[in-house]
């Protein structure tokens, strides 16, 4: 059975089918909170208070991108409104860091050694001590035992 349609009817059917397909794709990928629903990513802010110094350290964890493969954790002595500054903020291109506040003025950060971007100038009386995690075995050790070591964890995925 062959249905004869005018050229304008074929165009209308094509447009309706195309719009239906686009609506279905939108519903599938965009409105169901998939990775495509938020290309700006997932952002989280943590504030560490050093009361005796009357100073705070802000830690921002960000993940973004279609595949969620852009990961960044920023350590700053000020609230960041837009983008971190490599000259003033510590930037870790890593999905996770471990940290411990020690004493009244020290913050120990354990992070993948190759992911560290150290600022030229970090204006704070808080001493930042970076300890690099060098191997995959060492990273697995930290992931399993960080609580036993008295550390806290910040992850872009939490």
Backbone as a printed PyTorch tensor [residue, N CA C, xyz], in Angstrom:
tensor([[[ 0.8400, -1.1660,  0.0000],
         [ 0.0000,  0.0000,  0.0000],
         [ 0.8930,  1.2410,  0.0000]],

        [[ 0.7030,  2.0870, -0.9400],
         [ 1.4810,  3.3060, -1.0830],
         [ 0.5480,  4.4930, -0.8700]],

        [[ 0.9800,  5.3860, -0.0290],
         [ 0.1820,  6.5900,  0.2200],
         [ 0.8010,  7.7240, -0.5680]],

        [[-0.0070,  8.3570, -1.3610],
         [ 0.4760,  9.4990, -2.1330],
         [ 0.2430, 10.7570, -1.3270]],

        [[ 1.3250, 11.5250, -1.1730],
         [ 1.2380, 12.7650, -0.4010],
         [ 1.8160, 13.9010, -1.2280]],

        [[ 1.2550, 15.0490, -1.0310],
         [ 1.8000, 16.2210, -1.7150],
         [ 3.1350, 16.5980, -1.0750]],

        [[ 3.8670, 17.4030, -1.7520],
         [ 5.1800, 17.8310, -1.2560],
         [ 5.0410, 18.5810,  0.0590]],

        [[ 4.0410, 19.4260,  0.1920],
         [ 3.8510, 20.1870,  1.4400],
         [ 3.4670, 19.2570,  2.5940]],

        [[ 2.7080, 18.2080,  2.3390],
         [ 2.3550, 17.2360,  3.3790],
         [ 3.5870, 16.4720,  3.8510]],

        [[ 4.4540, 16.1220,  2.9170],
         [ 5.7020, 15.4320,  3.2810],
         [ 6.5700, 16.3180,  4.1690]],

        [[ 6.6250, 17.6050,  3.8530],
         [ 7.4230, 18.5420,  4.6530],
         [ 6.8510, 18.6500,  6.0680]],

        [[ 5.5320, 18.7240,  6.1820],
         [ 4.8870, 18.8170,  7.5000],
         [ 5.1750, 17.5570,  8.3160]],

        [[ 5.0420, 16.3790,  7.7070],
         [ 5.3300, 15.1240,  8.4040],
         [ 6.7990, 15.0940,  8.8460]],

        [[ 7.7080, 15.5210,  7.9950],
         [ 9.1350, 15.5660,  8.3260],
         [ 9.3880, 16.4960,  9.5140]],

        [[ 8.7610, 17.6510,  9.5250],
         [ 8.9380, 18.6070, 10.6260],
         [ 8.3970, 18.0320, 11.9290]],

        [[ 7.2260, 17.4220, 11.8940],
         [ 6.6250, 16.8270, 13.0920],
         [ 7.5110, 15.7070, 13.6300]],

        [[ 8.0010, 14.8340, 12.7620],
         [ 8.8840, 13.7500, 13.2040],
         [10.1890, 14.2940, 13.7740]],

        [[10.7510, 15.3160, 13.1630],
         [11.9950, 15.9290, 13.6530],
         [11.7890, 16.5560, 15.0200]],

        [[10.7020, 17.2880, 15.1980],
         [10.4180, 17.9000, 16.4990],
         [10.1800, 16.8450, 17.5740]],

        [[ 9.4990, 15.7620, 17.2110],
         [ 9.2740, 14.6710, 18.1540],
         [10.6070, 14.0460, 18.5780]],

        [[11.4830, 13.8270, 17.6260],
         [12.8020, 13.2710, 17.9320],
         [13.6010, 14.2240, 18.8270]],

        [[13.5970, 15.5000, 18.5310],
         [14.3160, 16.4810, 19.3530],
         [13.7450, 16.5400, 20.7670]],

        [[12.4390, 16.5150, 20.8970],
         [11.8070, 16.5220, 22.2120],
         [12.1900, 15.2700, 22.9930]],

        [[12.1820, 14.1350, 22.3480],
         [12.5750, 12.8820, 22.9970],
         [14.0370, 12.9410, 23.4550]],

        [[14.9390, 13.4300, 22.5860],
         [16.3540, 13.5530, 22.9640],
         [16.5320, 14.5220, 24.1170]],

        [[15.8190, 15.6320, 24.1060],
         [15.8920, 16.5910, 25.2090],
         [15.4810, 15.9180, 26.5070]],

        [[14.3600, 15.2240, 26.4770],
         [13.8680, 14.5520, 27.6780],
         [14.8560, 13.4910, 28.1660]],

        [[15.4430, 12.7730, 27.2450],
         [16.3830, 11.7140, 27.5970],
         [17.6650, 12.2600, 28.2090]],

        [[18.2690, 13.2730, 27.5910],
         [19.5850, 13.7350, 28.0090],
         [19.5760, 14.9540, 28.9200]],

        [[18.7250, 15.8840, 28.6990],
         [18.8050, 17.1520, 29.4090],
         [17.9720, 17.1550, 30.6890]],

        [[16.7370, 16.7730, 30.6200],
         [15.8650, 16.9400, 31.7790],
         [16.0050, 15.8500, 32.8310]],

        [[16.7540, 14.8000, 32.5820],
         [16.8800, 13.7080, 33.5490],
         [18.1500, 13.7730, 34.3760]],

        [[18.7240, 14.9590, 34.5410],
         [19.9220, 15.1550, 35.3590],
         [21.0990, 14.3090, 34.9190]],

        [[21.2510, 14.0940, 33.6530],
         [22.4420, 13.4110, 33.1670],
         [23.5890, 14.4060, 33.1380]],

        [[24.7670, 13.9560, 32.7350],
         [25.9210, 14.8550, 32.6640],
         [25.6630, 16.0450, 31.7620]],

        [[24.8370, 15.8780, 30.7370],
         [24.5720, 16.9920, 29.8310],
         [23.6660, 18.0400, 30.4590]],

        [[22.9870, 17.7120, 31.5480],
         [22.0570, 18.6560, 32.1330],
         [22.7570, 19.8070, 32.8200]],

        [[24.0150, 19.6530, 33.1450],
         [24.7010, 20.7140, 33.8630],
         [26.1430, 20.7920, 33.4080]],

        [[26.3650, 21.4180, 32.2760],
         [27.7280, 21.5310, 31.7690],
         [28.5810, 22.4030, 32.6770]],

        [[27.9370, 23.2460, 33.4820],
         [28.6820, 24.0630, 34.4400],
         [29.2030, 23.2020, 35.5850]],

        [[28.6390, 22.0620, 35.8010],
         [29.1780, 21.1040, 36.7480],
         [28.6420, 21.2040, 38.1570]],

        [[29.3400, 20.4940, 39.0060],
         [28.9840, 20.3960, 40.4120],
         [30.0150, 21.1830, 41.1930]],

        [[29.5580, 22.0940, 42.0290],
         [30.4540, 22.9480, 42.7960],
         [30.1240, 22.8430, 44.2790]],

        [[31.1700, 22.8340, 45.0940],
         [30.9740, 22.7530, 46.5260],
         [31.9970, 23.6540, 47.2080]],

        [[31.5870, 24.3040, 48.2980],
         [32.4930, 25.1710, 49.0490],
         [32.5760, 24.6830, 50.4850]],

        [[33.8030, 24.6150, 51.0040],
         [34.0560, 24.2660, 52.3930],
         [34.8650, 25.3900, 53.0080]],

        [[34.5510, 25.7480, 54.2390],
         [35.2770, 26.8120, 54.9180],
         [35.9460, 26.2420, 56.1690]],

        [[37.2580, 26.4420, 56.2760],
         [38.0080, 26.0240, 57.4550],
         [38.3390, 27.2690, 58.2610]],

        [[37.9690, 27.2520, 59.5310],
         [38.1600, 28.4240, 60.3780],
         [39.3890, 28.2380, 61.2820]],

        [[40.2970, 29.1890, 61.2170],
         [41.4430, 29.2370, 62.1150],
         [41.1680, 30.3880, 63.0780]],

        [[40.3910, 30.1010, 64.1250],
         [39.8450, 31.1290, 65.0120],
         [40.9280, 31.9510, 65.6960]],

        [[42.0050, 31.3180, 66.1510],
         [43.0320, 32.0650, 66.8800],
         [43.7670, 33.0570, 65.9860]],

        [[43.7590, 32.8330, 64.6760],
         [44.3730, 33.7710, 63.7320],
         [43.3370, 34.7210, 63.1320]],

        [[42.0640, 34.4410, 63.4210],
         [40.9660, 35.1990, 62.8280],
         [41.0430, 35.1640, 61.2980]],

        [[41.3290, 33.9710, 60.7560],
         [41.4320, 33.7770, 59.3110],
         [40.6720, 32.5150, 58.9160]],

        [[40.2980, 32.4830, 57.6460],
         [39.5950, 31.3230, 57.0920],
         [40.2830, 30.8800, 55.8140]],

        [[40.1590, 29.5900, 55.5470],
         [40.5990, 29.0210, 54.2700],
         [39.3590, 28.4580, 53.5960]],

        [[39.1780, 28.8180, 52.3430],
         [38.0410, 28.3430, 51.5630],
         [38.5420, 27.2870, 50.5840]],

        [[37.8310, 26.1750, 50.5410],
         [38.1750, 25.1060, 49.6070],
         [36.9720, 24.8960, 48.6890]],

        [[37.2220, 25.0630, 47.4050],
         [36.1830, 24.9030, 46.3890],
         [36.4880, 23.6520, 45.5780]],

        [[35.5050, 22.7820, 45.4430],
         [35.6720, 21.6040, 44.5810],
         [34.7190, 21.7440, 43.4020]],

        [[35.2570, 21.5560, 42.2200],
         [34.4880, 21.7430, 40.9940],
         [34.7330, 20.5850, 40.0390]],

        [[33.6730, 20.1440, 39.4040],
         [33.7690, 19.1840, 38.3050],
         [32.7830, 19.6460, 37.2450]],

        [[33.2120, 19.6100, 35.9890],
         [32.3460, 20.0720, 34.9150],
         [32.7320, 19.3870, 33.6190]],

        [[31.9500, 19.6440, 32.5880],
         [32.1910, 19.0680, 31.2710],
         [31.1640, 18.0070, 30.9480]],

        [[31.0390, 17.7060, 29.6820],
         [30.0560, 16.7270, 29.2220],
         [30.2880, 15.3780, 29.9010]],

        [[31.5360, 14.9700, 29.9940],
         [31.8530, 13.6890, 30.6300],
         [32.2330, 13.8510, 32.0980]],

        [[32.1940, 15.0790, 32.6090],
         [32.5690, 15.3150, 33.9990],
         [34.0420, 15.0880, 34.2390]],

        [[34.8600, 15.3380, 33.2230],
         [36.2730, 15.0110, 33.3280],
         [37.1700, 16.2280, 33.5740]],

        [[36.5890, 17.3580, 33.8960],
         [37.3850, 18.5230, 34.2900],
         [37.2350, 18.6710, 35.7970]],

        [[38.3020, 18.3810, 36.5130],
         [38.2590, 18.3590, 37.9710],
         [39.2400, 19.3820, 38.5180]],

        [[38.7890, 20.0830, 39.5750],
         [39.6330, 21.1170, 40.1400],
         [39.2130, 21.3470, 41.5860]],

        [[40.2090, 21.4080, 42.4570],
         [39.9710, 21.7840, 43.8440],
         [40.8500, 22.9970, 44.1100]],

        [[40.2310, 24.0630, 44.6240],
         [40.9300, 25.3320, 44.8250],
         [40.9700, 25.6390, 46.3130]],

        [[42.1390, 26.0400, 46.7830],
         [42.3300, 26.4520, 48.1630],
         [42.6620, 27.9410, 48.1390]],

        [[41.8720, 28.7360, 48.8590],
         [42.0340, 30.1840, 48.8060],
         [41.8580, 30.7960, 50.1920]],

        [[42.4130, 31.9750, 50.3690],
         [42.2280, 32.6910, 51.6290],
         [41.1230, 33.7410, 51.5120]],

        [[40.4080, 33.7340, 50.4060],
         [39.2950, 34.6640, 50.1930],
         [38.1850, 33.9390, 49.4220]],

        [[36.9810, 34.4600, 49.5390],
         [35.8820, 33.8670, 48.7830],
         [36.0690, 34.1780, 47.3050]],

        [[35.8610, 33.1840, 46.4760],
         [36.0620, 33.3290, 45.0300],
         [34.7010, 33.5280, 44.3820]],

        [[34.5590, 34.6100, 43.6530],
         [33.2940, 34.9130, 42.9810],
         [33.2310, 34.2710, 41.6000]],

        [[34.3190, 34.3200, 40.8490],
         [34.3120, 33.7530, 39.4930],
         [35.3780, 32.6890, 39.3620]],

        [[36.5290, 33.0610, 38.8110],
         [37.5960, 32.1000, 38.5610],
         [38.7360, 32.2830, 39.5500]],

        [[39.3560, 31.1790, 39.9650],
         [40.5200, 31.3100, 40.8560],
         [41.7000, 31.9290, 40.1040]],

        [[42.5970, 32.5250, 40.8620],
         [43.7860, 33.1380, 40.2740],
         [45.0050, 32.2760, 40.6090]],

        [[45.6940, 31.8150, 39.5800],
         [46.8670, 30.9620, 39.7940],
         [47.9480, 31.6730, 40.5920]],

        [[47.9570, 32.9950, 40.5630],
         [48.9900, 33.7430, 41.2940],
         [48.6720, 33.8750, 42.7710]],

        [[47.3960, 33.6580, 43.1710],
         [47.0030, 33.8630, 44.5660],
         [46.4050, 32.6330, 45.2420]],

        [[45.9630, 31.6490, 44.4610],
         [45.2650, 30.4850, 45.0110],
         [45.9980, 29.1920, 44.6710]],

        [[45.9000, 28.2260, 45.5720],
         [46.3820, 26.8830, 45.2670],
         [45.3170, 26.2030, 44.4190]],

        [[45.7370, 25.6020, 43.3240],
         [44.8030, 24.8820, 42.4670],
         [45.3130, 23.4530, 42.3090]],

        [[44.4440, 22.5050, 42.6080],
         [44.7860, 21.0930, 42.4900],
         [43.9190, 20.4970, 41.3910]],

        [[44.5430, 20.0210, 40.3450],
         [43.8170, 19.3860, 39.2350],
         [43.6930, 17.9040, 39.5500]],

        [[42.8510, 17.6330, 40.5170],
         [42.7050, 16.2980, 41.0720],
         [41.2690, 16.1350, 41.5540]],

        [[40.7330, 14.9190, 41.5360],
         [39.3700, 14.7380, 42.0280],
         [39.2600, 14.7040, 43.5510]],

        [[40.3970, 14.5810, 44.2540],
         [40.3260, 14.4390, 45.7130],
         [41.5780, 15.0160, 46.3790]],

        [[41.3740, 15.6110, 47.5510],
         [42.4800, 15.9790, 48.4350],
         [42.1110, 15.5120, 49.8400]],

        [[43.1290, 15.3070, 50.6520],
         [42.9460, 14.9750, 52.0590],
         [43.6020, 16.0990, 52.8420]],

        [[43.0310, 16.4370, 53.9920],
         [43.6050, 17.5450, 54.7450],
         [43.4680, 17.3310, 56.2450]],

        [[44.2890, 18.1060, 56.9620],
         [44.2480, 18.0780, 58.4150],
         [44.6790, 19.4470, 58.9250]],

        [[43.8610, 20.0350, 59.8010],
         [44.2600, 21.2550, 60.4960],
         [45.1050, 20.8190, 61.6860]],

        [[46.2790, 21.4150, 61.8110],
         [47.1670, 21.0320, 62.8960],
         [47.6310, 22.2780, 63.6330]],

        [[47.5460, 22.2290, 64.9390],
         [47.9300, 23.3920, 65.7250],
         [46.9930, 24.5540, 65.4330]],

        [[47.4810, 25.7540, 65.7110],
         [46.6370, 26.9330, 65.5120],
         [46.8280, 27.5790, 64.1490]],

        [[47.8960, 27.1510, 63.4250],
         [48.2050, 27.8890, 62.1960],
         [48.6390, 27.0400, 61.0080]],

        [[48.4100, 25.7250, 61.0440],
         [48.9150, 24.8750, 59.9580],
         [47.7950, 24.0520, 59.3310]],

        [[47.8850, 23.9390, 58.0120],
         [46.9600, 23.1060, 57.2490],
         [47.7960, 22.1850, 56.3720]],

        [[47.6780, 20.8820, 56.6230],
         [48.3960, 19.8790, 55.8490],
         [47.4730, 19.3740, 54.7470]],

        [[47.9680, 19.4130, 53.5090],
         [47.2030, 18.9680, 52.3510],
         [47.9380, 17.7930, 51.7150]],

        [[47.2440, 16.6700, 51.5480],
         [47.7810, 15.4870, 50.8850],
         [47.0660, 15.3710, 49.5380]],

        [[47.8490, 15.4160, 48.4630],
         [47.2480, 15.4530, 47.1330],
         [48.2030, 14.8290, 46.1240]],

        [[47.6430, 14.3740, 45.0100],
         [48.4570, 13.8210, 43.9300],
         [49.5630, 14.8090, 43.5680]],

        [[50.7780, 14.3470, 43.5970],
         [51.9580, 15.1900, 43.4030],
         [51.9560, 15.9500, 42.0790]],

        [[51.4210, 15.3480, 41.0340],
         [51.4660, 15.9690, 39.7070],
         [50.3240, 16.9440, 39.4580]],

        [[49.4350, 17.1070, 40.4240],
         [48.2450, 17.9380, 40.1980],
         [48.3340, 19.3220, 40.8260]],

        [[49.4610, 19.6620, 41.4240],
         [49.5720, 20.8710, 42.2360],
         [49.9820, 22.0860, 41.4080]],

        [[49.2300, 23.1760, 41.5730],
         [49.6060, 24.4780, 41.0230],
         [49.7480, 25.4250, 42.2120]],

        [[50.9950, 25.7880, 42.5200],
         [51.2860, 26.6270, 43.6850],
         [51.2780, 28.0970, 43.2950]],

        [[50.6280, 28.9420, 44.0970],
         [50.5820, 30.3720, 43.7560],
         [51.9220, 31.0630, 43.9930]],

        [[52.1170, 32.1740, 43.3040],
         [53.3160, 32.9890, 43.5320],
         [53.2750, 33.6060, 44.9200]],

        [[52.0730, 34.0150, 45.3300],
         [51.9160, 34.7130, 46.6050],
         [50.6010, 34.2780, 47.2440]],

        [[50.6810, 33.7360, 48.4410],
         [49.4980, 33.3360, 49.1950],
         [49.4820, 34.1460, 50.4760]],

        [[48.6520, 35.1810, 50.5160],
         [48.6380, 36.1220, 51.6380],
         [47.8190, 35.5930, 52.8030]],

        [[48.4970, 34.8750, 53.6870],
         [47.8210, 34.3320, 54.8600],
         [48.8630, 33.9790, 55.9100]],

        [[48.4450, 34.0790, 57.1680],
         [49.3280, 33.6360, 58.2570],
         [49.2090, 32.1280, 58.4730]],

        [[48.2690, 31.5160, 57.7850],
         [48.0980, 30.0660, 57.8660],
         [49.1830, 29.4110, 57.0190]],

        [[49.8830, 28.4650, 57.6010],
         [50.9450, 27.7480, 56.8860],
         [50.3230, 26.5710, 56.1400]],

        [[50.5000, 26.5810, 54.8320],
         [50.0040, 25.4880, 53.9970],
         [51.1700, 24.5360, 53.7520]],

        [[51.0070, 23.2920, 54.1730],
         [52.0450, 22.2840, 53.9960],
         [51.5130, 21.2500, 52.9980]],

        [[52.1570, 21.1750, 51.8280],
         [51.7340, 20.2410, 50.7870],
         [52.5380, 18.9560, 50.8810]],

        [[51.8380, 17.8500, 50.8890],
         [52.4800, 16.5410, 50.9060],
         [51.9730, 15.7930, 49.6740]],

        [[52.8870, 15.5070, 48.7560],
         [52.5190, 14.8810, 47.4960],
         [52.3160, 13.3830, 47.6150]],

        [[51.2520, 12.9140, 47.0230],
         [51.0010, 11.4790, 46.8890],
         [51.6010, 11.0810, 45.5520]],

        [[52.5730, 10.1830, 45.5710],
         [53.3980,  9.9410, 44.3850],
         [52.9620,  8.7700, 43.5100]],

        [[52.3950,  7.7340, 44.0980],
         [52.0830,  6.5360, 43.3060],
         [50.6220,  6.1510, 43.4460]],

        [[50.1680,  5.3030, 42.5410],
         [48.7850,  4.8170, 42.5960],
         [48.5510,  3.9870, 43.8560]],

        [[49.5510,  3.2110, 44.2560],
         [49.4240,  2.4150, 45.4840],
         [49.2690,  3.3190, 46.7030]],

        [[50.0340,  4.3950, 46.7200],
         [49.9440,  5.3520, 47.8260],
         [48.5600,  6.0280, 47.8290]],

        [[48.0320,  6.3530, 46.6480],
         [46.7050,  6.9630, 46.5460],
         [45.6270,  6.0080, 47.0740]],

        [[45.7440,  4.7340, 46.7240],
         [44.7870,  3.7350, 47.2180],
         [44.8870,  3.5950, 48.7320]],

        [[46.0910,  3.6590, 49.2500],
         [46.3200,  3.5820, 50.6970],
         [45.6070,  4.7390, 51.4120]],

        [[45.7530,  5.9470, 50.8740],
         [45.0920,  7.1090, 51.4710],
         [43.5750,  6.9670, 51.3940]],

        [[43.0650,  6.5120, 50.2580],
         [41.6110,  6.3730, 50.1000],
         [41.0370,  5.3970, 51.1180]],

        [[41.7450,  4.3200, 51.3730],
         [41.2700,  3.3100, 52.3300],
         [41.4190,  3.7620, 53.7760]],

        [[42.4990,  4.4830, 54.0870],
         [42.8720,  4.7060, 55.4830],
         [42.9050,  6.1570, 55.9420]],

        [[42.3880,  7.0920, 55.1470],
         [42.5390,  8.5000, 55.5230],
         [41.9180,  8.8230, 56.8860]],

        [[40.8070,  8.1780, 57.2280],
         [40.1980,  8.4300, 58.5400],
         [41.1070,  7.9430, 59.6680]],

        [[41.7610,  6.7920, 59.4550],
         [42.7000,  6.2700, 60.4520],
         [43.8800,  7.2130, 60.6560]],

        [[44.2290,  7.9760, 59.6130],
         [45.3320,  8.9320, 59.6930],
         [44.8960, 10.2660, 60.2890]],

        [[43.6160, 10.3920, 60.6310],
         [43.0990, 11.6370, 61.1990],
         [42.8640, 12.7060, 60.1450]],

        [[42.6600, 12.2890, 58.8960],
         [42.4830, 13.2460, 57.7970],
         [41.0050, 13.3540, 57.4330]],

        [[40.6850, 14.4470, 56.7650],
         [39.3640, 14.6310, 56.1610],
         [39.5660, 14.6510, 54.6640]],

        [[38.4850, 14.3860, 53.9340],
         [38.5770, 14.2740, 52.4740],
         [37.6340, 15.2760, 51.8220]],

        [[38.1220, 15.8680, 50.7330],
         [37.2630, 16.6880, 49.8740],
         [37.3880, 16.0920, 48.4810]],

        [[36.2280, 15.8000, 47.8940],
         [36.1960, 15.2080, 46.5590],
         [35.2580, 16.0160, 45.6810]],

        [[35.5630, 16.0900, 44.4090],
         [34.6850, 16.7920, 43.4790],
         [33.3820, 16.0360, 43.2770]],

        [[33.3360, 14.7740, 43.6590],
         [32.1640, 13.9340, 43.4220],
         [31.2580, 13.8100, 44.6430]],

        [[31.6340, 14.3430, 45.7720],
         [30.7880, 14.2710, 46.9840],
         [29.7500, 15.3670, 46.9710]]])
